């Protein structure tokens, strides 16, 4: 009974957080994964020219004064030389953040730490599932820094995330996804604040 009560309190606290928030950010995200170190020119070329597949998705963040809770969820579709389609995902799924000046300023710098999951799966009929080489998954911790421009409720942002290591899922034979150590994300969206 105590466990159920504690679980209920935690669920209610999580769902009621937006009621006490100073701001809620909802964004569309565009991200690139860099396996090695990247120069500023390589980063610009990735977004401008499309040197590599980009991840597209959405992000959310609930900001209470200066502390925040949020996450990002992004995917990328690609086709290989044998005409097979693949789905890659990059999801820094849960992040704790800190906004030193608060969220309702023109320039909103922030820091984040969290956990995420990245992977790749071949898209085909479920009946034809074969060996585990069609699926790769990695779990990872990350630290990120960035800033948003808050243009009267419209957000434009830039975030750089560092992943110190990634690991396959324990106690499985699923191979690890080759996640880079640096991820750069651009975002645009809305800030709902009161």
C-alpha positions in Angstrom: 0.0 0.0 0.0 2.9 2.4 0.8 4.5 1.7 -2.5 1.3 2.5 -4.4 0.8 5.7 -2.5 4.4 6.8 -3.1 4.0 6.0 -6.8 0.8 8.0 -7.0 2.4 11.0 -5.3 5.4 10.9 -7.7 3.1 10.6 -10.7 0.9 13.5 -9.5 4.0 15.6 -8.8 5.3 15.0 -12.3 2.0 15.8 -14.0 1.4 18.8 -11.9 4.8 20.4 -12.6 3.5 22.4 -15.5 1.0 24.1 -13.2 3.8 25.6 -11.2 6.2 26.2 -14.1 7.6 29.6 -14.9 7.7 28.5 -18.6 7.0 25.5 -20.8 9.1 25.2 -24.0 7.9 23.1 -27.0 10.3 22.9 -29.9 11.0 21.3 -33.2 14.6 20.0 -33.3 17.3 19.4 -35.9 20.4 17.6 -34.7 23.7 16.2 -36.1 25.9 13.5 -34.6 29.7 13.9 -34.9 31.7 10.7 -34.4 35.0 12.5 -33.9 35.9 16.1 -33.1 34.4 18.6 -35.4 35.5 22.1 -36.5 33.1 25.0 -36.8 33.2 24.7 -40.6 32.2 21.0 -40.5 29.3 21.8 -38.2 28.0 24.6 -40.5 28.5 22.4 -43.6 26.5 19.5 -42.0 23.4 21.8 -41.5 23.9 23.9 -44.7 24.9 21.3 -47.3 23.7 18.0 -45.7 27.1 16.2 -45.5 25.4 13.5 -43.3 21.9 12.5 -42.3 20.3 14.8 -39.8 17.9 13.9 -37.0 14.5 15.6 -36.9 12.1 15.6 -34.0 10.7 17.5 -31.1 11.7 18.6 -27.6 9.9 19.8 -24.4 11.0 21.4 -21.2 9.2 22.5 -18.1 11.0 25.3 -16.3 10.3 26.0 -12.6 12.2 29.2 -11.7 15.6 28.2 -12.8 15.4 24.4 -12.6 14.0 22.4 -15.5 13.0 18.9 -16.6 12.8 18.0 -20.3 13.7 15.8 -23.2 14.3 15.5 -26.9 13.2 12.8 -29.3 14.6 12.7 -32.9 14.7 10.3 -35.9 16.4 10.0 -39.3 15.4 7.8 -42.2 18.0 6.6 -44.7 18.3 4.1 -47.6 21.4 2.0 -48.1 23.0 0.9 -51.5 20.8 -2.3 -51.5 17.6 -0.2 -51.2 17.0 -1.2 -47.6 15.4 1.5 -45.4 16.8 2.2 -41.9 15.4 4.2 -39.0 18.0 5.9 -36.7 16.9 7.6 -33.5 18.6 9.9 -31.1 16.8 10.6 -27.8 18.3 12.4 -24.9 15.1 11.3 -23.3 15.3 12.8 -19.8 17.3 15.8 -18.8 17.6 18.0 -15.7 18.4 21.6 -16.6 19.5 24.8 -15.1 18.6 28.3 -16.5 20.9 30.8 -14.6 18.8 33.9 -15.6 15.4 32.2 -15.8 13.5 31.3 -18.8 11.6 34.5 -19.6 14.5 36.6 -20.8 15.5 37.5 -24.3 18.7 35.4 -24.0 18.2 32.2 -22.0 21.4 30.3 -21.5 21.1 26.8 -20.0 22.9 23.7 -18.8 21.6 20.1 -18.9 22.6 16.6 -17.7 20.6 13.5 -18.4 20.3 10.0 -19.9 19.3 8.9 -23.4 19.0 6.2 -25.9 20.1 6.0 -29.5 19.7 3.2 -32.1 19.1 1.9 -35.5 16.7 -0.6 -36.9 16.1 -1.9 -40.4 12.5 -1.2 -41.6 10.8 -4.2 -43.2 8.0 -6.6 -42.6 7.9 -7.9 -39.1 7.6 -11.5 -40.4 11.0 -11.2 -42.0 12.9 -10.3 -38.9 16.3 -11.9 -38.9 19.4 -11.7 -36.8 20.1 -9.0 -34.3 22.4 -7.2 -36.9 19.2 -5.4 -38.0 19.0 -3.7 -34.6 21.5 -1.6 -32.6 20.9 0.3 -29.4 23.0 2.3 -27.0 22.3 3.9 -23.7 24.2 7.1 -22.8 24.7 9.9 -20.3 25.1 13.4 -21.6 25.9 16.9 -20.5 24.8 19.9 -22.7 25.0 23.6 -22.8 23.2 26.1 -25.0 21.0 29.1 -25.3 17.6 30.2 -26.5 16.6 33.5 -28.0 13.1 34.2 -26.7 11.4 36.5 -29.2 8.2 37.2 -27.3 7.2 33.6 -27.0 8.9 32.3 -30.2 12.1 30.4 -29.4 15.3 29.9 -31.5 18.0 27.8 -29.9 21.3 26.1 -30.2 22.6 23.2 -28.0 25.9 21.3 -27.9 25.8 18.0 -26.1 28.8 15.9 -25.0 28.4 12.1 -24.6 31.3 10.7 -22.6 30.5 7.1 -23.4 27.7 4.9 -24.7 27.0 1.3 -23.8 24.8 -1.5 -25.2 21.8 -2.6 -23.2 23.1 -4.9 -20.4 22.2 -8.6 -20.4 21.3 -8.6 -24.1 23.1 -9.5 -27.3 22.0 -6.4 -29.2 25.0 -4.6 -30.5 25.8 -1.0 -29.6 24.9 1.9 -31.8 28.0 4.0 -32.9 27.0 7.2 -31.2 29.4 10.2 -31.5 30.7 12.1 -28.6 29.4 15.5 -29.8 25.9 16.3 -30.9 24.8 19.8 -32.1 21.1 20.7 -32.2 19.2 23.6 -33.6 15.6 24.3 -32.4 12.6 26.5 -33.0 9.4 26.6 -31.1 7.2 28.3 -28.6 7.6 29.3 -24.9 4.4 29.3 -22.9 5.1 31.3 -19.7 3.2 33.0 -16.9 
